[in-house]
Amino acid sequence: MHTIKDLPEIQRRTLTALRQRPGMYLGTKSLAKLEGFHSGWYCAIRSAGIPETAAWLFPPAFNDFAAIRYTGKACTPKNCFRLASEQEPDDAKAFDLLFALFDEYLTAHGFAPIPLHPLPDRPEANEHEHRI
């Protein structure tokens, strides 16, 4: 059983960037490339000595959530990426499906979803940036 906590700020910012601009970070919108990024992120964080609980972009409890949604049982050898790709064979659509399911997971536990679109700039920030 996993303790459900909101994402640390660095994971939330990274997932937001990946969702909003997948081409910039992954080359194309692709679930397979997102899984590769996720694995690389995990290895880099762990090799830096950061605890495993902070190393996941998508927390381990999300795998159970996805498994229950798609198979009806929490225990499966497949991760959330494999489960999403089985539901949607189109790689770009599977990317969107995974984030939609992750939003559902977050909101079900009382946390904010990952923004799909960039938030509008604050007017006061724009004024400050344009001053000479």
Secondary structure, DSSP 4 states (H G I P E B T S, - for coil): -PPP-PPPHHHHHHHHHHHH-HHHHHSSS-HHHHHHHHHHHHHHHHHTT--GGGT-SS-HHHHHHHHHHHHSSS--S--HHHHHHHH--SHHHHHHHHHHHHHHHHHHTT-PPPPSSPPPPPHHHHHHHH--
